[in-house]
Structure formats: structure tokens, C-alpha cells
């Protein structure tokens, strides 16, 4: 089902990601920004799933907002999520849609859909894994409303998969997946939320409004985050969270 046009579009995407990426942080940003040009997506993220704790950490563009309550809803269904089970438990290879694991009508009747996907306005999801081991699953995840991802779109993502995985291995050096999982385990839930929003480009005022607390409370959380990460600035904290070293 792959067309010549699909092949050219995939090569263009991989070239653009390769040109833009210099480290894990810029690789993640490039993938999030460019993948929707290849396969239409209303929300694209880099998802890091800690398979030991059953928690997910999401990296997205600054316009994508998933609230703390939404994240908590996802985590409640972590162990039974079809994509987590397929890629992490069954070690399935390649891009996979929720509809590949269950009919859409059945998915809409599930608690996962009612508790999480309905509240964030998403109907269909496809995930492209780029790293998996016994502790961590890292995937680019594409989400949209109403229209499911087609077989052709899934196959196009699979065309891009090997190169995206190779680039990830190159930039992550010793594996940013385990590093992120270990880092996340050292932070409290609120510290992790503050750091995720900081890494998405939010100001202290923005983070306070999102989390429903004061700027002073956000700053106190950030100081504890700095101490745990061994850094002194917002930029260094964001880069450490995204898996790269701070500039010297």
C-alpha cells in the first residue's frame, strides 16, 4: 500500500529530523514537530513509560496540554493499556494502533476510553516504539479524533521506524530511556509535573496556573528539583530531564 509519494515523504522527514537533531532534546522536538507532516495527528508526543512504577512521562510541544489529573487517569490504566501491553509485554514490533488490539466499539466501552481518552478528546491512537527494555518503553505517539489511522499510515510510520531508532540510539549514548526512568523515580509526583511543564517551555506563572498553586510553591519545587538533579538553572534542569548534559 506504500506509494512512491509516501517513500519520498518519509525520506524527506528522516532527512529533516537528522538535520535538526543534535542531541536527545532536539531529536524529540524534531520528531514531535515533523511526524504529523508524514501522518496527520492532532497531538503528537514522545512517551516514556516506566514499566516498573507504572507511570508515564510525556514530552510534547508547548501548545499540548495534558493536565495532572489527565496523567493520573492514564496511569490508573497503565498496566492494561493495549499499546503498553503490545510493545512492552508482548514485545510487538513496529507501529501499532489501539484498533489493532481491539475493535473500536469495544475500546469506546472500556474504562480507559471513558476515564482518559474521552476527557482529552481523542478517539484513535498509534504508537511507534523507538526503545524498549525490561524497565522502559519509549514511543512516539500520534493521536487524533474521529478518523482512525489507516493501514497505509501505520506502514509509513514503520518505514521511518528503523532510522528513528538508530538516531535515538546515537543521541542517547548509554540509553536515555533507563536514565529518564531512574530520574523520574527520584522525584515526587508534583516535582515531576513541575519539571515536565518547565521542559515544555512554561514559565513559573504558567506552571502555577496549570497546577493550581502559587508561584512561590512552584519555585520551592524547582529548588528541590535542582538539588536532586545537581543543577543550578532552569535550562540545565530541562536538558537533564530530556537526557542531555548541560553546557560547560
Secondary structure, 3 states (H helix, E strand, C coil): CCCHHHHHHHHHHHHHHHHHCCCHHHHHHHHHHHHHHHCCCCEEEEEEEECCCCEEEEECCCCCCCCHHHHHHHHHCHHHCHHHHHHHHCCCCCCEEHHHHCCHHHHHCCHHHHHHHHHHCCCEEEEEEEEECCCEEEEEEEEECCCCCCHHHHHHHHHHHHHHHHHHHHHHCCCHHHHHHHHHHHCCHHHHHHHHHHHCCCCHHHHHHHHCCCHHHHHHHHHHHHHHHCCCCHHHHHHHHCCCCCCC
